[in-house]
């Protein structure tokens, strides 16, 4: 007997529930995927600016952007969803370390 599908995000499930390959139901898929993409883009852009920034204040500001978006994405990772690459949890740890080094 096949197991019933259950959404990774909202936990709705049942005999008639269908989920995507990511494990999301129709009600969650668009919102969740767009949110993950938006925060992943913030991370990638801020990482890019951080790498090139010469000024400590600018580096701190970009670090904060990365950290905030990575923290936001970790809630999806805790539910078993894929977010960015590398995973948000690793990005969060790395940029929290950078921020500490900058003395923010």
C-alpha positions as CSV (number, residue, x, y, z in Angstrom):
1,X,0.0,0.0,0.0
2,X,1.4,3.4,-1.0
3,X,1.9,6.0,1.7
4,X,-0.1,9.2,1.6
5,X,1.5,12.4,0.3
6,X,2.2,15.1,2.8
7,X,3.4,18.7,2.2
8,X,6.8,19.3,3.8
9,X,5.9,23.0,4.5
10,X,2.3,23.0,5.8
11,X,2.1,19.3,6.8
12,X,-1.2,18.9,5.0
13,X,-1.7,15.4,3.8
14,X,-4.2,12.8,2.9
15,X,-5.4,10.4,0.3
16,X,-6.1,13.1,-2.3
17,X,-3.1,15.3,-1.5
18,X,-0.6,15.7,-4.4
19,X,2.9,17.1,-3.8
20,X,5.6,18.3,-6.2
21,X,9.0,16.6,-6.5
22,X,10.1,19.1,-3.8
23,X,7.4,17.7,-1.5
24,X,5.1,20.8,-1.6
25,X,1.4,20.9,-2.1
26,X,-0.3,23.2,-4.7
27,X,-1.2,25.8,-2.0
28,X,2.4,26.1,-0.8
29,X,4.6,25.6,-3.9
30,X,4.5,29.0,-5.5
31,X,4.9,31.0,-2.3
32,X,7.6,28.8,-0.9
33,X,9.7,28.5,-4.1
34,X,9.5,32.3,-4.8
35,X,10.5,33.0,-1.2
36,X,13.5,30.6,-1.4
37,X,14.6,32.1,-4.7
38,X,14.3,35.7,-3.5
39,X,16.3,35.0,-0.3
40,X,18.9,32.9,-2.3
41,X,19.3,35.8,-4.7
42,X,19.9,38.3,-1.8
43,X,22.5,35.9,-0.4
44,X,24.3,35.5,-3.8
45,X,24.3,39.3,-4.5
46,X,25.4,40.2,-1.0
47,X,28.2,37.6,-1.1
48,X,29.4,39.0,-4.4
49,X,29.5,42.6,-3.0
50,X,31.1,41.4,0.3
51,X,33.9,39.8,-1.6
52,X,34.8,43.0,-3.4
53,X,34.1,45.5,-0.6
54,X,37.1,47.4,0.7
55,X,35.3,49.3,3.4
56,X,34.6,47.6,6.8
57,X,31.2,49.3,7.1
58,X,30.1,48.0,3.6
59,X,31.4,44.5,4.5
60,X,29.4,44.5,7.7
61,X,26.2,45.6,5.9
62,X,26.6,42.9,3.3
63,X,27.3,40.3,6.0
64,X,24.1,41.3,7.7
65,X,22.1,40.8,4.5
66,X,23.6,37.4,4.0
67,X,23.0,36.4,7.7
68,X,19.3,37.6,7.6
69,X,18.4,35.8,4.4
70,X,20.3,32.6,5.5
71,X,18.5,32.6,8.8
72,X,15.2,33.0,6.9
73,X,16.0,30.0,4.7
74,X,17.1,27.7,7.5
75,X,13.4,27.3,8.5
76,X,12.8,25.7,5.1
77,X,15.9,23.4,5.5
78,X,14.6,22.3,8.9
79,X,11.5,21.0,7.0
80,X,13.6,19.1,4.6
81,X,13.5,21.5,1.7
82,X,16.5,22.4,-0.5
83,X,17.3,26.1,-0.4
84,X,20.6,27.6,-1.8
85,X,23.9,26.1,-2.5
86,X,25.8,25.8,-0.2
87,X,23.0,25.2,2.2
88,X,21.8,28.3,4.2
89,X,22.9,26.8,7.5
90,X,26.5,26.6,6.2
91,X,26.3,30.1,4.8
92,X,24.9,31.4,8.1
93,X,27.8,29.8,10.1
94,X,30.4,31.1,7.7
95,X,29.1,34.7,7.5
96,X,28.5,34.8,11.3
97,X,32.2,34.0,11.6
98,X,33.2,36.8,9.1
99,X,31.0,39.2,11.0
100,X,32.8,38.3,14.3
101,X,36.2,38.8,12.6
102,X,35.1,42.3,11.4
103,X,34.2,43.1,15.0
104,X,30.6,44.0,14.3
